[in-house]
Amino acid sequence: MGFLVVYYSKGGKTRKIADVITQELGCKAVDTGREAPDISGVDLLVVGSGTYIGKPGKQLQEFLSGLKPISNGKAAFFLTSSGNDPRPVKFLRNALEAKGYKVVSTFSCRGQYLLSSRGHPTEEDLKNAKVFAADLKDKIQKEN
């Protein structure tokens, strides 16, 4: 199975979630703020970001807009945010589906905005991210 986690993390909160997911999937993670990901040979693309004014980080947005359209791609995404704004979820789903990816699962947890949600992601958030990744792995293995 070819898994790849592509994320953007401004303050490190999303990176913590990406690290847990990467460990569970046994794959590489690429921070779009640092390098350009190579998605060749990927069976499941997992993207993630913090949220900034209702959207994922600009670096992740640029990665998504640069994706070449494919048919029958599979993707999942995760978000860290200070609230329950539905706009970033809709943005990621639409961006992936527009490129030919079927979104098979999503995950979100609290991040941090200024002084709100300090201490996130918590141990419980990290545990839930691990469960999210394990479920993804099982789902993709059963389909193949």
C-alpha positions as CSV (number, residue, x, y, z in Angstrom):
1,M,0.0,0.0,0.0
2,G,1.3,3.4,-0.9
3,F,0.2,6.1,1.6
4,L,1.4,9.7,1.7
5,V,0.6,12.4,4.3
6,V,0.9,15.9,2.9
7,Y,0.3,18.7,5.3
8,Y,0.9,22.3,6.2
9,S,1.7,23.3,9.8
10,K,2.3,26.9,10.8
11,G,2.7,26.5,14.5
12,G,3.4,22.7,14.9
13,K,0.0,21.6,16.0
14,T,-0.9,20.0,12.7
15,R,2.5,18.5,12.5
16,K,1.9,16.6,15.7
17,I,-1.3,15.1,14.2
18,A,0.5,14.3,10.9
19,D,3.3,12.5,12.8
20,V,0.8,10.2,14.5
21,I,-1.0,9.4,11.3
22,T,2.4,8.8,9.5
23,Q,3.5,6.4,12.2
24,E,0.3,4.5,12.1
25,L,0.3,4.2,8.3
26,G,4.0,3.5,8.1
27,C,4.6,6.2,5.4
28,K,6.3,9.5,4.8
29,A,4.9,12.9,5.6
30,V,5.7,16.0,3.6
31,D,5.2,19.6,4.9
32,T,4.2,21.7,2.0
33,G,5.8,24.7,3.7
34,R,9.2,23.0,3.3
35,E,9.2,20.8,0.2
36,A,7.1,19.7,-2.8
37,P,5.6,16.3,-2.4
38,D,5.9,13.5,-5.0
39,I,2.6,11.7,-5.1
40,S,3.5,9.1,-7.7
41,G,2.6,5.6,-6.7
42,V,0.3,6.7,-3.9
43,D,-2.8,4.6,-3.3
44,L,-4.2,7.0,-0.6
45,L,-3.3,10.7,-0.3
46,V,-3.9,12.1,3.2
47,V,-3.8,15.9,3.4
48,G,-4.0,18.1,6.4
49,S,-3.7,21.7,7.6
50,G,-4.6,24.1,10.3
51,T,-7.4,26.5,9.4
52,Y,-6.9,30.1,8.6
53,I,-9.9,32.3,8.1
54,G,-12.1,29.4,7.0
55,K,-9.5,27.8,4.7
56,P,-6.5,25.5,5.0
57,G,-3.1,27.0,4.9
58,K,-2.1,28.8,1.6
59,Q,0.8,26.3,1.0
60,L,-1.6,23.4,1.1
61,Q,-4.1,25.2,-1.1
62,E,-1.3,25.7,-3.7
63,F,-0.4,22.0,-3.5
64,L,-4.0,21.0,-4.1
65,S,-4.5,23.4,-7.0
66,G,-1.3,22.0,-8.6
67,L,-2.5,18.4,-8.4
68,K,-2.9,16.8,-11.8
69,P,-6.4,15.4,-12.3
70,I,-6.7,11.6,-11.9
71,S,-9.5,9.1,-12.1
72,N,-10.4,6.9,-9.1
73,G,-7.9,8.5,-6.7
74,K,-8.5,8.0,-3.0
75,A,-7.9,10.7,-0.4
76,A,-8.6,11.5,3.2
77,F,-8.0,14.8,5.1
78,F,-7.5,16.1,8.6
79,L,-7.8,19.6,10.1
80,T,-6.8,21.4,13.3
81,S,-8.8,24.4,14.1
82,S,-10.0,26.7,16.9
83,G,-13.6,26.0,16.2
84,N,-16.2,24.1,14.2
85,D,-16.2,26.1,11.0
86,P,-17.5,23.9,8.2
87,R,-15.8,26.0,5.5
88,P,-12.4,24.3,5.6
89,V,-14.0,20.9,5.4
90,K,-16.0,21.9,2.4
91,F,-12.9,23.5,0.8
92,L,-10.8,20.4,1.1
93,R,-13.5,18.0,0.0
94,N,-14.3,20.2,-3.1
95,A,-10.6,20.6,-4.0
96,L,-9.9,16.9,-3.8
97,E,-13.0,15.8,-5.6
98,A,-12.4,18.4,-8.4
99,K,-9.1,16.6,-9.0
100,G,-10.7,13.1,-9.2
101,Y,-10.2,12.0,-5.6
102,K,-12.9,10.2,-3.6
103,V,-12.7,11.4,0.0
104,V,-12.9,8.2,2.1
105,S,-12.6,9.7,5.5
106,T,-12.0,13.0,7.5
107,F,-10.7,13.9,10.9
108,S,-10.6,17.1,12.8
109,C,-9.5,18.3,16.2
110,R,-8.8,21.5,18.1
111,G,-5.7,23.4,17.2
112,Q,-4.7,26.7,18.7
113,Y,-5.7,30.3,17.8
114,L,-3.8,32.9,19.8
115,L,-4.7,31.9,23.4
116,S,-7.7,29.8,22.7
117,S,-7.5,26.0,22.7
118,R,-4.1,26.0,24.4
119,G,-2.7,22.6,25.1
120,H,-4.1,21.1,21.9
121,P,-3.7,18.7,20.4
122,T,-4.2,16.8,23.6
123,E,-3.3,13.1,24.3
124,E,-6.9,12.3,23.5
125,D,-6.7,14.2,20.1
126,L,-3.5,12.2,19.3
127,K,-5.2,8.9,20.3
128,N,-8.1,9.8,18.0
129,A,-5.7,10.6,15.1
130,K,-4.2,7.2,15.6
131,V,-7.6,5.6,15.4
132,F,-8.4,7.6,12.3
133,A,-5.2,6.4,10.6
134,A,-5.8,2.8,11.6
135,D,-9.3,2.9,10.2
136,L,-7.9,4.3,7.0
137,K,-5.4,1.6,6.7
138,D,-8.0,-1.1,7.2
139,K,-10.5,0.5,4.8
140,I,-7.9,0.8,2.0
141,Q,-6.5,-2.8,2.5
142,K,-10.0,-4.2,2.4
143,E,-10.7,-2.4,-0.9
144,N,-7.6,-3.7,-2.6
